């Protein structure tokens, strides 16, 4: 099963269409983080955990990993701090943190301009305020920080960094290699 955050229904739909949309309205990083955390918990309780219990693998786009980076950077852009541990302490995030994933793949983008170009060419348009070069350039340092690594080391989740900025085919090849090394029956975990 493939899931995505925010979801496309209920609170997740509202997040996409209002809270993180390019609409000239600004919501605090705390409000956005709370909404993401609640949407995430609903997704986990209603879909993710029951599917995992049934033996179905979940491939998820985004997670609380994205929240601790995006909402933290949003606060820093406003001239204040919103610490990773504060974001993780939000009940929905804390719930999901207590149910860790097997792996976290972190797409690092050396060529952010290439990634922005690709997102502008795709048919799906999110109109998300985070999809801009200036903001995206600030994220890499968070994803590579010792503080970020420690969050996942504490719950024994391996971080796999992949360069997603070369080309779509390069990203696909990295994903295939990861799958064959770690996820294929009889490989890895």
N, C-alpha and C positions, 0 to 999 in steps of 0.2 A: 504494500500500500504506500502511496506517496501522499504526504500531507504538506501543508504550507501554513506559515504564520505571517501575518494574521490570516485567519480563516476567511472564507468568502461568504459567510452567513452570520446573522446576528451581530454580536459585538465586533467581530472581525471585519464585517462589511462596513460597519460604522467607522471603525478605525481607518480603513482604506479610504473611504469616501469623505471623511470629515477630519479626523484627528491628525492624520499625517499627509493629507492632500495639500497640493499647492493651491490654496484658496484664500490667501491673505489673512487667515485667522491663525493665531498662534496659541497652541495649548502648551502648558508647562511640561517639561520632560517628566515630571512626577506623574501628572495626569495620564500622559501617554504610556508611561511604564506600568501604571496601575491597570489601564485598559488592556494592554498586551498581556499582562500577567493573568488577568481574569479570562481572557479569550483562550490563552494557553492552557489554563487549568481545565476549562470546559472541554477543550479538545482532548486533553489527556484522559480525563475521567470518562467522557462519553465515547471516545473512539480509540485513542492510542493504547491505553492500558488493556482494554478488553481484547483488542486485536493481538497484542503481544501475548496475552494469556492464552489465546487460541492458537499460538504458534505462527502467527503471520508477521513477517518482517515489515518494519516501517522505515521508509526513507523520507526524511523530513527536511524541508527547506525553511531555514531559520529556526531559532530556539531562543531560550533565555540568554544564550551567548550573544546574540545580536542585540538584545535589549541592554545588556550591561555595557555594550560598546556605544550603540547609537544614542541611548538616552543620556549616558554620561557625557558624550561629546556635545549633545544638544545643550546640556546645562553649562558646560565649559564655554560654549559659544555665547551664552548669556552672562558670562562672567562669574559663574559660581560652580561649586563642585556638587556632584551627585555620585557618591562613592559606589563602587561595585557591590560592596557588602550591603549597602542600603537597598539597591535594586534587587539583589538576591533575597533580601528579607521580606519583600512584598509577598503576601501569602501565596498567590498563584505561582510565583517563581520558586518560592521555598518548596512548595509541593512537588514541582517538576524536578527541582534539584535533588530531591529525595528519591527520585526515580530516574537515575542517570542513564544516558544513552551508552551504547557500546563504543562508539567512536564519534569524534567531532571533526568533520572536515572543514577546515578554514580556508576559503578561497582568498589567497593573497593576490593582489593585483599590482604588479610592478608598473604596468602601463595603464594607469587609471583612465586616461583619455580614450584608449581603445575600448575599455569596458563601457564607458559612457556612450561612445559611438555606437557600439553594439546594442545597448539598451534603447537608443533612439531609433534604431532601424527595426526593432522587433515590432510585431503587430500588437502585442499586449502592451497597453499603456497604463501604468499605475498612477501617473501624475503625483508621485510621491515627493515630498519635500526633501527626502534624503538622497534622491537621485540627481545629484549635481556634483560637478567636478570638485568644487571647493570643499564640500563636506566629505566626499569620499576620500580625498587625499589625507584627511585627518584620521581616518579609521585604522590604517595599517599599524601605526604605532601602538594603538590599544590592543589589537589582536596579537601583536608580537611581544607585548609587555610581560614581565615576570609576574605581575599581579594577575593578569588574565590566565596565564599558564597555571598559576597556583590554584585558581578556582577549580580547574578541572583535574589537576593533580590530586587534590584533596579527595575527590570522589573516584579516582582511578580511571578517568576517561582519557584515553590517548588522543592527543591532538595531531591531526594529519594536515600539514600545510601544503596546498597545491596552488601553483601559479595559474590563475584563471584569466590572465590578461594577454596571453600570447595569441591564441585563436580558439575558435570553438572546437575544431578538430583536436587540438592539443589538450584541451580540457576533457574532451571525451576519452582520449587515449589514457590520460591520467586516471580517470574514473574506472576505465576497464581494468587497468593494472591494479588499482586498489581492490576492486571487486575480486579479481582472481587471487590476489594475495591474502585477503582478509575475510571475504564474505562467502565465497564459493563453498559449498558443502565439502567438508574435509580440510578447509584451509583456515588458518588463523584461529580465532576465538570460536 
